[in-house]
Amino acid sequence: MFHGRWRTTGSALLRMLLVWAVSTLTMLVLAGLLPDFRLQSDDGDSLTRIALTAAWGAGAFGVLTALVWPVVVRALLLVPALVLGLLVFFLNGSLLLIAIDLIPDGRGEAAPETAVVVAAVMSAVASATSTALAVRDDEAYRRRLYRLADRKRRRRGRAGAPGAGEGTPGLVFLQLDGVGYEMLRHAAGSGLMPTVAGWLDRSHRVASWRTDWSSQTGASQLGLLHGSNFDVPAFRWYEKDSGEIVVCNRPTSAAELQRRAVARTGYGGLLTRDGASRGNLFSGGADQLALVLSVSARRGRANRSRAGYFAYFSDPANAVRTAVSFVAEVVRELGQSVRARWCGEGPRVSRGGLYPFIRAFATVVERDVVVAAVIGDMLAGRAAVYADLVAYDEVAHHSGPNGRDTDQVLARLDRSLELIARVAEHAPRDYRIVLLSDHGQSPGETFLGRYGLTLKDLVRAGCGLPVSRRAGRTHSGAEARAAVRAALHRPVEEEPETVRGREEKVSDPVVLASGNLGLISFPDVPGRATREQIDGKHPALLATLANHPGVGFLLVDGVVLGPGGASARLAVPGEAEELLAGFGPGAAEAVRRTDSFPHVADIMVNSAYDPETGEVHAFEEQIGSHGGLGGEQGHPFLMWPTVLSQPEPDLVGAEQVHRVLRRWLREDSRPRADHGGILPSVQVGAQDENR
């Protein structure tokens, strides 16, 4: 027993000395390379003296980082998240300046801007060294994780936290945003996602489910987490009773949609019992929140969503690693964009401006923070965790759902899944990992790119209104943009002038886009406009829209209109099914459900769909889109461990999937003692890393 303790203590001391030595060497190298950083007196010192000075400075910096850093970061939790990420470097540099001041006889000196660089490099090198040593010592890695788990478990037990000390398995729901069923099967079968492939081979099953007409994260995730997505006709829509435009990725709108869902169902959501919500639009009723949009507009202590940043940024090395990866992702996007333009790849959309940084935020910052939060939740033994990883969805919008760009994103997501599964082995309770998505992605050139005008231009022409000579663009409404705004404390999704131009009157139609689904509302018509009212005001509009080659069909007051004067009444069985047969099974029922919504638009426009190619035409700037009917966008996946009960076949709508998820949470299967804290369904995936 005592031999084991001495061995453990000696191993830990040796690792600490090695990290100190590497940090000292790093400081010496930087002192030789950087002109504004010195480790000797003005009169010069011997090499031994300089080395001792470096060792003193590296040791002081290490101690200050370990003691002061967590306190400083916790005090700055109310600072905007991206700003906190930048402050990390300046605060780290300040700690280094303090450490240099502690060197005897004033032998150390550094310019403030140089101190920032030195501190960042030293943190990265120290973190890499610690990680390498931990990898070489598996037992040390396991002991560290077990200590963290035991500490968190005892803290929760003393606090009387719900679920503390329970023996039932926990559930981790990981949403791969925008990854369709066929895309997942392809990625697993082609070797892009070996972790997913291993689970499918030995422990998991996967099935496709159909979304509602509004195949986008706002509608799907509201249904998945809160059990109701009633009256969510699109990603953005106009509500006549309030005169407001509701946008799913606007924090105030997300909070209102969540409130409506809770009022309709009568319960808080999927995660009300000891749950955690990470990177989602909605909270699901969870108490533990990080990067949750529906609460991001709150100020002060009411906004607990930012607390997840503490767990990540309390280690300055995390900030350095994320910053380096962030820059690399920006460079990668710029290179991929130039290559696509140089090779004449098409279709294409604009990838300039702030997009490279928005992509890097989604694929690096948000991923790292969400994965770290999920790992912390498992080590804390929470009963249920739901996390959204948006990286693929963001890249697919601008690069297309298939190709080298998205393949790289899927491969990195798979590594994140592997990491989560391996950490689950050390959790204080067994965990079952469920993968799912909220929608898929359908490829295709944009409506503007194919036909040279926007849906708004077409509507104004059909109404006999002036059309701007300069074709406007509808910016992508991807979730990552909203996450960036929330992280910067700028939660306004769009300004009024982006919805209504200066030449437009209040009575002019409001035209909004949600992928390949368009919505047209007439503010001066009370309630929902009838076909007769629309024809009376704008006789040419409906025919102009229905007969356009880029439009698949319209919904107007319970009637589906198609090209060539085709029409079908939803109230007459079989009529809509025949007209919408080309859009796949269940299309008519999805349209019929949306027709019952109080806030359905006066005219709903679904773009044309080519069953041969699977292509649609988004009304916003996306060459991989979702939001309407047509193709893979309406076929997400649900992947579950075989130890859970089988879902019903042919699941339709997020509300039905929610009932399955809720049933799995209620299933009470005791953990098996011979699996070391992880169920077979997860253990297989973790051990299958060499596939």
Phi, psi and omega in degrees: 000309181292327177298319179295319179295317179297322180294319179295315180296317180297321179294318179295319179295321179296318179297319179297319180293323179294318178296320178298317181295317179295320178296321178297314179298320178298318179295321178296315180298316180295324178296328178282335184267327187261124184292333183264022181223117181228155181231034180212163180286170181297332181276355181090149180227164175287164180299323179295315180297320179295320179296319178295322177297317178297319179296319178297311181297318180295320178294317179296319179296320179296317180293315179298319179298317182290324186267317189270324189303310181302323180293317181296315182296318179298324180290339183257018184298332181278356175287141178310143190301312181293325177295321177299319179300323177284322179299333180308316184292318181291322177292321177298318177297324178295319178297322179294319178299321177295317180298320179294322179296335180281350179292130183300148173065016176059036183281345181256145179203141179206141173291148183305316181293328177289324179299324178298316180294314181299314181298319180297315180294316181296320178296318180295316181294318180296319179295316179297320179295315179299318180296317180297318179294322179293322179295324181283346180235086184298323181295321178296319179297315180296316182297320180297315179296319179294323177296316178300315180297317182293321179296315180295320182295318180293323178296317179293324180294319179293326181281354182069032182295145177301134176084356181297129177081005181288152179260356181282152180294152173261165180237133174244116178260116180249114182265116174269093190302124174083358181276111181283169182300310181294325178295319178297315179300319179296314182296321179289319183286334183267359179090001177293326183233078182296329178295314178297319179299319179296319178296317181294326180293325193235338192219343185238160170235157181224145178217156175269148171226159184258135177281175169284182179304318179279089184270073181212164190300320182302310181290315184293312184290329175297318177292319182294318185270328186241000172080003179207127170236030177299140178065035169242085188284343185194186176287324176218141180206162182258130179253113185293325184295330179252345184072017183254152171261121179268130180233123189300329181262019171265127186306318180293323177292317179299319178296320179292319178296320177296319179298318179296318180296317179296319179295325182285320183272333180083010175215161193289329181142181186296333191250022185292334181262098176053046184253167178225137179242123187231119174072022185257165171287328186233159187277335185067014181082008182287151176271329181263120188228143171209129181055044178257120190291324185294345178245001186287344179279348179289155179246156174069211185294340180294338180266087178278355182298331183277353181297334179297337179292330181299316181299331182268311186276357176294340172259111183299334178296328176300316180296321180294313180299315181294320180296317179297316179295324178299311179298317180298323180290322176299314179296320179299316180296318179298318179295317180294322179295316179296318179298316180298320180289319182295321182275358179069029180291143178213162356287163180226155170231168180297131178235023181263204180062228182273356186303317179305326180282324176295318177299315181297324177297317182290319187272345182238294187297306183296319178300312183296316181293318181294315180297318178298321179294319178297317178299316178298322179296319180292318179293334176278350177077031180292151187285325184212136179227133176233122182228144180246124176252109192264004189302310183298316183301316182295314182290321181297328179301322187255337180252350186094152185288343181235136177145181184296321182300309182287331177299319179296321179295316180298320179297320179289325175297322179297322177295326176295320177297319179298317179299314180300317181295321180291321178293327180301336178299335185256006182287155181286354176220161176291147178230139172250127183259122177249126174259143177202167173227164184261342179186174173252201179224134175249132181280171174145150176293147181293158177302318179295316181295323183281318189247356174079010176209158179272168175300323179298319177299317181296319179295314181295323177295319178293335178270357182075023180261156179297141180247133180298137179292336181262116182296124177277166180238139173265114185293151179299140178258031185298152185297329184298325179298318179293323179296321178295316179299316181295321180294333178266007184061033176235074190275022178267122187286318181202151180274156183303327184290343177283346178264320184229118182289170184292330183279356186268150177262163180298329182278351180292153181296144174266121183244122182233155182237145176219082187066234178264022175245126178248150181230131181236125180232146179250102186299333184272002177254113180296140178067197181277129183288138176274167178297322180295319179296317180295314179297325179293322181278319186222083188301331185265353191295306186298319178293322178300316181289309187297329184265002178286137183296340179270000181252133179273310178197165176240154169241121181225107172049054176081006180235132176265127180248133178239182180292156177070023179082008179293142178211153179213132178272129181295333182285345181262115183303133174093334183295308181292324179302320180290316182292326185258014184301326182293344180268004174100167180300142176082359183297316182296320181292324178295318178294320180298320179294315180297325180299337181275354183287139177299328185253024174297144183290161177300319176229123174257130185240120174254133183293167174295155181222132179256106182298335182290316182260345184075015186269146173231177179234105181291143177274002172234176189280077180215128175262356165233114190227168175201160180141338180230206178260148176124108173083203188292342182302332182265012184229076173284185183232161172226121184235122189226153175292145182292346177287346176270159182293152182289131175292161175294146179290153174056056177294134181233118176090147181296332180295321177293320178296322177303318180296325176293313179299319180293323177294320179297324178295330181277341182294129188247084176255123182291145179291151178264133189289342187269016182245011173060038175087010178213139182288158181306326184297329179267325184298322180299313181297323181290326182275352185268028188288344183263010179298000000 
